[in-house]
Amino acid sequence: MNLLENDSSFSAYVDFTLSETDEEVLDRLYFPLLKSDGFSLYHALFSDGLRNVSPSFFHHDEFLSLLDLDSSRFLKARSRLEALGLLETYRKEEEGKVSYCYRLLPPATPRKFFSDVLLRSALEKEVGMKRAFELKNAFKGGGFHAPEGYFNVSSPFDSVFEVVPEGTTGEGEDGLMEKKYKSESRFDVDLFREDLLQEGLSASVLKGQEKEVTDLLTLYGISEEDGAKLVRKNVTTDGLFAFGRFQEDCRTFRQFSPSRRTESSERESYGDSSASKFRKVFDTITPQEYLAAKYGAAPAGFMLEEVEKLRKSFGFPNPVLNVLLDYSLRQTGGEFNTLFLEKVAYSLSAAGVKDSYDAMQALNARDFTKKQAVRKARRKPTAKTAEDTEEVSPEELKALAKEAGL
C-alpha cells in the first residue's frame, strides 16, 4: 500500500534472533538494496518486536518521528523490506481505526542469497558485477587451508582407540541398553548436518542434544532442511541453542495436512481389509496430525508433551504411537487419559512391537485376554483387578475383530 493512514498504529512480531552471520549479511548484502531508511526501519522494528513478548501497539506518528522519516520515505522503506522478503505487512480496519501487524523475517543465508537470481541481480545492479563477485567470495568462508607444503599427519580415531563394532555391547548412548524399536524414519542425520552448515551452523551448536532434536523433527514430520532452519532460528546471538523454544516451534510448525515424511512399516503391501486401511493411515501421518483429525482442532500442548514423553520413554516410531493413541482414545471414550496411555504403552513395550501391524495385533490379543478374564470372573466371582474394570462390550469386540480382518 502507498498510503499511511493518520493516527494508525502497529505491532511488530519477531520469532527469531539474528546471528553474527545474519548481521553481516544485512550489513554487506542487504544494505545496498535497503538503503539507510530501510536498514534503520528493519532494526527498529526488530528491536520493538523483541522487547514485546505480548503484542503492544505503537503509533506510526511517534515511530516515524523517532526515525526522522516522513510517511513517503517510510512507505518506500517498508516496500523495500517487503520486496526483499524481510517483512510481511498485515492490515486491519475496525470501527474506523486502522492497525498494522509487521512480521519481521530473517535474512537469507549467503548461499541462498547468491542462489536467488532476483537478489543477486539486484545487488549486481546496485554495486556492480565486480563488487558483487568480491562479496560472494568473501562469504564463501573456505575455512582453514593448510599453508603450501604442509600435509595432514594427524592420528585417526581407530589408531588410538579400540573400536567396538556396533551391536556387540548391546548398549547405546550413556551406557544404556538400545531400544529395539529404533525409528524407521527416513530422516537423514548426515543431510541434516549438511543443512545446518548451509545455515552457518555446525552440529556442535546442539551441545549433545542432537538425538533429541532429530527425534522431535521425526515425530513432527519435519524435513532435514526445515529442521536446520528451526535450529538456526533458535540459536541466540551468543551462539546458544534454546531447546525449549525449538520444541515449541516443532509443535506449531505446520498446519495439519498429510505428512511429507512417514515412518512406514517395511511391509509395503497393505491389502484391502478395514484393518489394512487403518494401518496405512497410521503409517502415513504424524501423531500430531492424528490428534488434529480426531479432535477437529490443533492438539492441546499437554497432549503433544505426552506424545513426546512416550516417544522418548519407549522409543516407539510414529505408526506405533498412532495405534496407541487410537486404541486408548476409543477405550476412554475420547478422553486423553495420560495414565491409561502409559499403561497401554507398557503393554506394547513388553510385547516388543516394532510397527503398526505388531501394535494392532498386540492390542487385539490384549482385548481377547481381557474378555476371557471377564467371562471367568462372571462364572466365579473374585476380587476385581485393575484389568477387570476395563469393560469391553461384545459390539466393541466385534468391531475390533472386523478391523483385524478376522
CORSULTA-V281436 format. One record per backbone hydrogen bond with DSSP energy under -0.5 kcal/mol. NH is the residue of the N-H (numbers start at 1). CO is the residue of the C=O. E is the energy in kcal/mol with one decimal. If there is no record, write none. Layout:
# CORSULTA-V281436
nh:NH co:CO e:E
nh:NH co:CO e:E
This chain:
# CORSULTA-V281436
nh:5 co:3 e:-0.6
nh:8 co:5 e:-1.3
nh:9 co:98 e:-1.7
nh:10 co:58 e:-2.3
nh:11 co:100 e:-1.8
nh:13 co:102 e:-3.3
nh:17 co:233 e:-0.8
nh:19 co:17 e:-0.6
nh:23 co:19 e:-2.3
nh:24 co:20 e:-2.1
nh:25 co:21 e:-2.6
nh:26 co:22 e:-2.6
nh:27 co:23 e:-2.6
nh:28 co:24 e:-2.7
nh:29 co:25 e:-2.5
nh:30 co:25 e:-1.8
nh:31 co:26 e:-1.8
nh:33 co:30 e:-1.2
nh:34 co:30 e:-2.8
nh:35 co:31 e:-2.7
nh:38 co:34 e:-1.2
nh:39 co:35 e:-2.3
nh:40 co:36 e:-2.4
nh:41 co:37 e:-2.4
nh:42 co:38 e:-2.3
nh:43 co:39 e:-1.8
nh:44 co:40 e:-2.3
nh:45 co:41 e:-2.6
nh:46 co:42 e:-2.3
nh:47 co:43 e:-2.2
nh:48 co:44 e:-2.2
nh:49 co:45 e:-2.6
nh:50 co:46 e:-2.1
nh:51 co:47 e:-1.9
nh:52 co:48 e:-1.2
nh:53 co:51 e:-0.8
nh:58 co:10 e:-2.9
nh:60 co:8 e:-2.3
nh:63 co:59 e:-2.1
nh:64 co:60 e:-3.1
nh:65 co:61 e:-1.7
nh:66 co:62 e:-1.9
nh:67 co:63 e:-1.6
nh:68 co:64 e:-0.7
nh:68 co:65 e:-0.6
nh:69 co:64 e:-2.6
nh:74 co:70 e:-2.4
nh:75 co:71 e:-2.5
nh:76 co:72 e:-1.9
nh:77 co:73 e:-2.4
nh:78 co:74 e:-2.9
nh:79 co:75 e:-2.3
nh:80 co:76 e:-1.8
nh:81 co:77 e:-2.0
nh:82 co:78 e:-2.3
nh:83 co:79 e:-2.7
nh:84 co:80 e:-1.8
nh:85 co:82 e:-1.3
nh:86 co:81 e:-2.7
nh:87 co:81 e:-0.9
nh:88 co:103 e:-2.2
nh:90 co:101 e:-2.3
nh:92 co:99 e:-2.7
nh:94 co:97 e:-2.7
nh:97 co:94 e:-2.1
nh:99 co:92 e:-2.8
nh:100 co:9 e:-2.0
nh:101 co:90 e:-2.7
nh:102 co:11 e:-3.0
nh:103 co:88 e:-2.8
nh:103 co:101 e:-0.6
nh:104 co:13 e:-2.3
nh:104 co:102 e:-0.7
nh:105 co:86 e:-2.3
nh:113 co:109 e:-2.8
nh:114 co:110 e:-2.3
nh:115 co:111 e:-1.2
nh:116 co:112 e:-1.2
nh:116 co:113 e:-0.6
nh:117 co:115 e:-0.7
nh:120 co:116 e:-2.7
nh:121 co:117 e:-2.4
nh:122 co:118 e:-2.4
nh:123 co:119 e:-2.3
nh:124 co:120 e:-2.5
nh:125 co:121 e:-2.0
nh:126 co:122 e:-1.7
nh:127 co:123 e:-2.9
nh:128 co:124 e:-1.9
nh:132 co:128 e:-2.1
nh:133 co:129 e:-2.2
nh:134 co:130 e:-2.0
nh:135 co:131 e:-2.4
nh:136 co:132 e:-2.2
nh:137 co:133 e:-2.1
nh:138 co:134 e:-2.0
nh:139 co:135 e:-1.6
nh:140 co:136 e:-0.5
nh:140 co:137 e:-0.8
nh:141 co:137 e:-0.5
nh:150 co:147 e:-2.0
nh:153 co:151 e:-0.7
nh:159 co:156 e:-1.1
nh:160 co:157 e:-1.7
nh:161 co:157 e:-2.6
nh:163 co:161 e:-0.6
nh:164 co:162 e:-0.6
nh:165 co:163 e:-0.6
nh:168 co:165 e:-1.7
nh:172 co:176 e:-4.8
nh:175 co:172 e:-1.3
nh:176 co:173 e:-1.6
nh:178 co:170 e:-1.0
nh:182 co:180 e:-1.1
nh:186 co:262 e:-0.7
nh:189 co:187 e:-0.8
nh:192 co:188 e:-2.2
nh:193 co:189 e:-2.3
nh:194 co:190 e:-2.0
nh:195 co:191 e:-2.5
nh:196 co:192 e:-2.0
nh:197 co:193 e:-1.9
nh:198 co:194 e:-1.9
nh:199 co:195 e:-1.2
nh:200 co:197 e:-1.7
nh:201 co:196 e:-2.8
nh:205 co:202 e:-2.0
nh:206 co:203 e:-1.8
nh:207 co:204 e:-1.4
nh:209 co:206 e:-0.9
nh:213 co:209 e:-2.5
nh:214 co:210 e:-2.9
nh:215 co:211 e:-2.3
nh:216 co:212 e:-1.9
nh:217 co:213 e:-2.3
nh:218 co:214 e:-2.2
nh:219 co:215 e:-2.6
nh:220 co:216 e:-2.2
nh:221 co:218 e:-1.3
nh:222 co:217 e:-3.0
nh:227 co:223 e:-2.5
nh:228 co:224 e:-2.2
nh:229 co:225 e:-1.7
nh:230 co:226 e:-2.1
nh:231 co:227 e:-2.2
nh:232 co:228 e:-2.5
nh:233 co:229 e:-2.4
nh:234 co:230 e:-1.2
nh:234 co:231 e:-0.8
nh:235 co:232 e:-1.5
nh:236 co:234 e:-0.6
nh:236 co:240 e:-2.8
nh:239 co:236 e:-2.1
nh:242 co:234 e:-2.9
nh:242 co:240 e:-0.6
nh:243 co:241 e:-1.2
nh:246 co:242 e:-2.0
nh:247 co:243 e:-2.7
nh:248 co:244 e:-1.9
nh:249 co:245 e:-2.2
nh:250 co:246 e:-2.1
nh:251 co:247 e:-1.7
nh:252 co:248 e:-1.4
nh:253 co:250 e:-1.0
nh:257 co:255 e:-1.9
nh:259 co:284 e:-0.5
nh:263 co:283 e:-0.6
nh:268 co:266 e:-0.9
nh:270 co:268 e:-0.7
nh:277 co:273 e:-2.0
nh:278 co:274 e:-2.1
nh:279 co:275 e:-2.5
nh:280 co:276 e:-2.1
nh:281 co:277 e:-1.7
nh:282 co:278 e:-2.6
nh:283 co:279 e:-2.0
nh:284 co:280 e:-0.6
nh:284 co:281 e:-1.2
nh:285 co:281 e:-0.7
nh:290 co:286 e:-2.3
nh:291 co:287 e:-2.6
nh:292 co:288 e:-2.0
nh:293 co:289 e:-2.2
nh:294 co:290 e:-2.4
nh:295 co:291 e:-2.5
nh:296 co:292 e:-1.5
nh:297 co:292 e:-0.7
nh:303 co:300 e:-0.7
nh:304 co:300 e:-1.6
nh:305 co:301 e:-2.3
nh:306 co:302 e:-1.8
nh:307 co:303 e:-2.3
nh:308 co:304 e:-2.5
nh:309 co:305 e:-2.0
nh:310 co:306 e:-2.5
nh:311 co:307 e:-2.4
nh:312 co:308 e:-2.4
nh:313 co:309 e:-2.9
nh:314 co:310 e:-2.5
nh:315 co:310 e:-0.5
nh:315 co:311 e:-1.6
nh:316 co:310 e:-0.6
nh:321 co:317 e:-2.0
nh:322 co:318 e:-2.5
nh:323 co:319 e:-1.9
nh:324 co:320 e:-2.6
nh:325 co:321 e:-2.6
nh:326 co:322 e:-2.6
nh:327 co:323 e:-2.7
nh:328 co:324 e:-2.3
nh:329 co:325 e:-2.5
nh:330 co:326 e:-1.8
nh:331 co:327 e:-2.2
nh:332 co:328 e:-1.9
nh:333 co:330 e:-0.8
nh:334 co:329 e:-3.5
nh:335 co:332 e:-1.1
nh:337 co:335 e:-1.7
nh:338 co:336 e:-0.8
nh:341 co:337 e:-2.4
nh:342 co:338 e:-2.3
nh:343 co:339 e:-1.9
nh:344 co:340 e:-2.5
nh:345 co:341 e:-2.3
nh:346 co:342 e:-2.1
nh:347 co:343 e:-1.4
nh:348 co:344 e:-2.3
nh:349 co:345 e:-2.6
nh:350 co:346 e:-2.5
nh:351 co:347 e:-1.5
nh:352 co:348 e:-0.6
nh:352 co:349 e:-1.0
nh:353 co:348 e:-1.6
nh:359 co:355 e:-2.2
nh:360 co:356 e:-2.6
nh:361 co:357 e:-2.3
nh:362 co:358 e:-2.6
nh:363 co:359 e:-2.3
nh:364 co:360 e:-2.1
nh:365 co:361 e:-2.2
nh:366 co:362 e:-2.1
nh:367 co:363 e:-2.2
nh:368 co:364 e:-2.1
nh:369 co:365 e:-2.5
nh:370 co:366 e:-2.1
nh:371 co:367 e:-2.3
nh:372 co:368 e:-2.3
nh:373 co:369 e:-2.2
nh:374 co:370 e:-2.4
nh:375 co:371 e:-2.5
nh:376 co:372 e:-2.4
nh:377 co:373 e:-2.2
nh:378 co:374 e:-2.0
nh:379 co:375 e:-1.9
nh:380 co:376 e:-2.2
nh:389 co:385 e:-1.2
nh:390 co:387 e:-1.3
nh:391 co:389 e:-1.5
nh:397 co:393 e:-2.1
nh:398 co:394 e:-2.5
nh:399 co:395 e:-2.1
nh:400 co:396 e:-2.6
nh:401 co:397 e:-2.6
nh:402 co:398 e:-2.4
nh:403 co:399 e:-2.4
nh:404 co:400 e:-2.0
nh:405 co:402 e:-1.2
nh:406 co:401 e:-2.8
